[in-house]
Amino acid sequence: MPITPQELIANLGDLPPLPQVATQVLRVSADPDATAEDLRKVISMDQALTSQILKISNSAMFGMMREVTTLTQAIMTLGFSTIKSVVIASSAKNLYHRGTVGLQERLIWEHALVSAIASRAFAKSLKFPRVEEAFIGGLLHDIGKSVLGVKFPERYGALLRTVYNEGAICQNMELEMFGFDHAMVGEALVSQWNLALSLQTAVRWHHDPIHASDDHRELAAIVALANHMALEQKVGIGDPAHLDGANQQAMEILRVGPEALSSLKEGILAAIEQDKSMIAEF
């Protein structure tokens, strides 16, 4: 009898939970009474994370007139919401790059980052109120692929090579091989990390946003658009034509017609180009 995605996650003893510092950052950033100093104390315990945040705050993405040299400056520059995104991105990278990092792992990570940037840009353009949540949703939507790659390196590696070389449909192959797909596994992991239900929903339904619950359907649709667009830009593994159905669902949910979407995409491409410095920092 096949195991469930939840059982798979529970049995992955060698997979780290969300790092302790990341957990504390999420707790502090969610506290309305927390100060920049509270956040600085937590982040400063992790030298690698501190360095990452300083690099991001000095990237072209934020267009600062002067160099940011201290963690306090970086927190004030980025804001609590963006700090939270950077922390989750740093934690996610550790999982995306777990084990041997080859072409497949690099493609999946680059796809995650471009999808995150595109999700944020779509959210801004569509006046979706939780812009950084859209970024995180785009970042984590394919995290289940990395989990499967860690758990079943040979079998899943072969599956991804077939998708890459022969244009097979990734989800269909996953369902046939394991009885569940990367979206289900990703949802289980994001749930274990105690991230918001909206993010769990976006990860689960980024291929079928119409099935997301009413409260979280728009976020799932934004991530679906970003996922499709990243593949259109040839960033990632897979044929964007296989996601045309998800893209159409997302357009209907967000009430965006073909002409409006084409216009939106011009701005999104500019945002991706501008934010490429962030990709380099990761």
Long-range contacts (C-beta under 8 A, 24 or more apart in sequence): 2-178, 2-179, 2-180, 3-179, 4-180, 4-188, 5-144, 5-180, 5-184, 5-185, 5-187, 5-188, 6-188, 6-191, 8-147, 8-151, 8-180, 8-185, 8-188, 9-147, 9-185, 9-188, 9-189, 9-192, 12-147, 12-150, 12-151, 14-150, 15-95, 15-98, 15-147, 15-150, 15-189, 16-94, 16-95, 17-192, 17-193, 18-91, 18-193, 18-194, 19-46, 19-91, 19-94, 21-45, 21-46, 21-49, 21-87, 22-49, 22-87, 22-88, 22-90, 22-91, 23-194, 25-83, 25-84, 25-87, 26-84, 26-87, 26-88, 26-195, 29-80, 29-81, 29-83, 29-84, 34-80, 36-72, 36-75, 36-76, 37-72, 39-75, 39-80, 39-83, 40-71, 40-72, 40-75, 43-71, 43-75, 43-83, 43-87, 44-71, 48-90, 49-87, 49-90, 52-86, 52-90, 52-281, 52-282, 53-78, 53-83, 53-86, 55-281, 56-86, 56-278, 56-281, 59-277, 59-278, 59-280, 59-281, 60-274, 60-277, 61-274, 61-275, 61-277, 61-278, 81-131, 81-132, 82-132, 84-132, 84-136, 85-116, 85-132, 85-135, 85-136, 85-139, 88-136, 88-139, 88-140, 88-195, 89-113, 89-116, 89-136, 89-139, 89-282, 90-282, 92-139, 92-140, 92-143, 93-282, 95-143, 95-146, 95-147, 95-150, 96-143, 96-146, 98-146, 98-149, 98-150, 99-149, 99-150, 99-153, 104-149, 104-157, 104-160, 104-161, 104-164, 104-237, 105-146, 105-149, 107-164, 107-235, 107-236, 107-237, 108-142, 108-145, 108-146, 108-236, 108-237, 109-282, 110-235, 110-236, 110-279, 111-142, 111-230, 111-231, 111-235, 111-236, 111-237, 112-138, 112-139, 112-140, 112-141, 112-142, 112-143, 113-139, 113-278, 113-279, 113-282, 114-230, 114-233, 114-235, 114-236, 114-272, 114-279, 115-139, 115-141, 115-142, 115-223, 115-226, 115-227, 115-229, 115-230, 115-236, 116-226, 117-271, 117-272, 117-275, 117-278, 117-279, 118-225, 118-226, 118-229, 118-230, 118-268, 118-271, 118-272, 119-222, 119-223, 119-225, 119-226, 120-271, 121-267, 121-268, 121-271, 121-272, 122-222, 122-225, 122-226, 122-264, 122-268, 123-222, 125-264, 125-267, 125-268, 126-222, 126-254, 126-256, 126-264, 128-218, 128-219, 128-222, 130-198, 130-219, 133-196, 133-198, 133-199, 133-219, 134-219, 134-222, 134-223, 134-226, 136-195, 136-199, 137-198, 137-199, 137-202, 137-203, 137-206, 137-219, 137-220, 137-222, 137-223, 138-222, 138-223, 138-226, 138-227, 140-186, 140-190, 140-195, 140-199, 140-203, 141-183, 141-186, 141-202, 141-203, 141-206, 141-223, 141-227, 142-182, 142-186, 142-227, 142-236, 143-186, 143-189, 143-190, 143-203, 144-181, 144-182, 144-183, 144-184, 144-185, 144-186, 144-187, 144-188, 144-189, 144-203, 145-170, 145-182, 145-186, 147-182, 147-185, 147-186, 147-189, 148-174, 148-178, 148-182, 148-185, 152-178, 160-237, 163-237, 163-238, 164-237, 167-239, 169-238, 169-239, 169-242, 170-237, 170-238, 170-242, 171-207, 183-207, 206-246, 207-243, 207-246, 208-245, 208-246, 208-249, 209-246, 209-249, 209-250, 209-253, 210-249, 210-252, 210-253, 217-253, 218-253, 218-254, 220-250, 220-253, 221-249, 221-250, 221-253, 221-254, 222-250, 222-254, 224-249, 224-250, 225-250, 225-251, 225-254, 225-261, 229-265, 229-268, 233-269, 233-272
